[in-house]
Amino acid sequence: MTFSGEQYHGVVVPPAQTDGFIFNHTMLRIKDPSVSLNFYS
């Protein structure tokens, strides 16, 4: 996401080394971690 013409605290220009990178994030809510770990392991 690029902001232009506005200043937001903590927003910086992305480094050139990260050009083309996409960060996809998924959060799963689980009730019982031990059961979930057994399922996904």
C-alpha positions as CSV (number, residue, x, y, z in Angstrom):
1,M,0.0,0.0,0.0
2,T,1.4,3.4,-1.0
3,F,0.5,6.7,0.6
4,S,1.2,9.9,-1.3
5,G,1.0,13.4,-0.1
6,E,0.2,12.4,3.5
7,Q,2.4,11.6,6.5
8,Y,1.6,8.7,8.8
9,H,3.6,7.8,11.9
10,G,5.6,4.6,11.2
11,V,5.0,4.6,7.4
12,V,8.3,4.5,5.4
13,V,9.3,3.9,1.8
14,P,9.8,0.2,1.3
15,P,13.4,-0.9,0.8
16,A,14.4,-1.8,-2.8
17,Q,15.4,-5.3,-1.6
18,T,11.7,-6.0,-1.0
19,D,10.4,-4.9,-4.4
20,G,8.0,-7.6,-5.7
21,F,7.5,-9.2,-2.3
22,I,3.9,-9.9,-1.2
23,F,3.0,-10.7,2.4
24,N,0.0,-12.9,2.9
25,H,-1.2,-13.5,6.4
26,T,-3.8,-15.9,7.7
27,M,-4.9,-16.2,11.3
28,L,-6.8,-19.3,12.5
29,R,-8.7,-19.1,15.8
30,I,-8.6,-22.5,17.6
31,K,-10.3,-23.7,20.8
32,D,-7.8,-26.5,21.7
33,P,-4.2,-26.0,20.6
34,S,-3.2,-29.6,21.3
35,V,-6.0,-31.0,19.1
36,S,-5.1,-28.6,16.3
37,L,-1.4,-29.4,16.5
38,N,-2.1,-33.1,16.2
39,F,-4.3,-32.4,13.2
40,Y,-1.8,-30.2,11.4
41,S,1.3,-32.3,12.3
